[in-house]
């Protein structure tokens, strides 16, 4: 038996048969990810497939996350699963319409804004000032989250999402609410 310390390292190299490939040994994601993103954007792969596939239209109108902070694993799971469904439909030759959106109203966003303001300023903050700060915070968060979703590799109409703070969206909500009132679905009870 030979002593492993004295074994010739080169003799083992010839016993391992590895495939010859141009693939790098490292993923090098820091460099490759922006290149992939640019390729997808420049090639307009989603836009082309979603318009030119010959099958029926498939619409996934996304239930919106709150625009109240950084992305987390729940966001990743939610968006990646939806993206798998969309890409499957694209592979089935359907015209996929993925409509992303964000909920830009409500307590979660206002609480995030209030956490960034010291107590003295909070006490003098009017409701209108708080809403304006919440709107600014939500719009900034939407932009950051959209960038993150794109980095996840999720394809969609990221340039035209629906935002619940858009006046046309709010008007549509009021219209639906008004119809519900007229039909007697909204009432005051205990």
N, C-alpha and C positions, 0 to 999 in steps of 0.2 A: 504494500500500500504506500502511495506517495504522500509526502508531507504537504498539506494544503498551503503552507506558507511558501513553499518552494515551487508550487505549481506554476506553470507558464500561463499567464492570464490570456494571452493571445490564442492559446489552443482551444479555450472555451468559446471564443468569439465565432469560430468557424462551425461550431456545433448547433448554433441557434440560427434557424432559417427565418429571417424577417422579410416581409414583402418590401419591394422597392417602390417608393411613393414620393410624390412631390409635397405631400402634406407635412407641415411642420410638426415637430415633436411637441410643441407647446401650442396651446390654444391662442395665446396672445390677444385676449379679448379687449384689452385697452386699445390696441391698434385696430383689430379686426371689426369690432362692433361699429365704430363710426363709418367704416368702409361699407359694411353691410347695410346700414341705415341709408347711406347715400345712394347705394346701388338700388335699393327698393324705391327710394324717392325719385331718383333719376329715371328709372325704368318704368315707373308708374304701374307696377305689377298689379296691385289691388285694383286701381282705377280701370285698367285695361280688362282684367278678368271679370270684374263686376259689371262691366258694360257690354263686353263682347261675347261672353259665354252664351251658348245657344239655348240653355234651359230656362225654366221658369224663374221668376224673381223670388228670392228668399230674403225676408227682412227680419233682422234681429234688432229691435228697438230696445236699447239697453236701459235697465232700471238704474237710476243714477246713484253714484256714491255721493256722500256729502263732500263739499269743497271745504274741508276744515282741517287739512293737515297733510303730512307726508304719506306716501304710499306705504302699505304694510303687507304682510303675507296674505291677509284676507283679500285685499285688492288684487294681488297677483293671481291667486287661485281663481277668483271670480272672472277676471278678464281673460286669463289664459284658457280657461274652460270654454268661454264663449268664443274665443278665437279658434279653438279646435273645431267647434261646431261650424263656424263660418268657413274655415279652410276646407273642411270636409265637403261642405256644400259647393264650394268653388271647384273642388276636384270632381264633383258629380255634374259639372258643367252648368251649374245654376248661376244666376246673376245675384250676387250677394250684396245686400245693402245693410251695412252695420252702422247704426246711428248712435254714437256715444252721447252721453249727456251728464249733467251734474245738477244736484240739488244745491242751490245757492242760498237757501233761506233757512231760517230757524235757529233754534237754541244752540245746537252744536257749534255753528259758526260764530254766533254771538259770544258764546263762552270762550272760544279760542281767542277772539279779539279782546275780550275783557281780561284774559290772563296776561296779555301783553301790555296792559295799561296799569300804572301804579294807582293805589287807593285814592289819593287826592284827586287825580284827574278823572277817575271813574265816578266819583261823587258828583262832579260838575258836568258829566256827559249827558247830553240830551238824547232822547230816543232817536231823533233824526240824525244826530252826529254818529250814534252807535250804528245805525243802519248804513250810513255812508261808509264808515270804517269796515263794517262787515262785507259790504259789496266789494270794496277794494281788496280786502283779504281774500274773498272768494274768487275773484277774477285772477289774482296772482296764483292762488292754489290750483285753479283749473289749468292754468298754463303749465305749472310745474308737474301736475299729475299727468297731463297729456304727454309731456315729454317722457315721463317715466313709462307710461303705457306703450309708447312707441319703442322705447328701449327694450321692453319685454317682447317686442316683435309682434304686437297686436296690430293688425291691419284694420283700417276703418276710415271714415270721413272725419278726420281729426280737425280739418279746417272749418267745418260747419257743424259743431256739436249743438245740442239744445241745452240751454241754460235756463233754469227756472226763474232767473231774474230778468230775462229778456222781456220787454214790454209786450211783445206779441204772444209770448207764452203765458204771461200773467193775464192778458186779455182773454185768451182762450179758456183759462181756468175760471175766470169770472163768468164767462158765457155759459160754461157747463154748470157752474153753481147756480146761476140764474135760472136755467132750464129745470134744474132739480127743485128749486123753490117753487116755480110755477106749476110743476107736476105734483107738488105736495110731499116730496120726499124729505124735505128739510122742515122740521118742526121743533117746537120747544116742549120738552117733557121734564120728568123728574130726573 
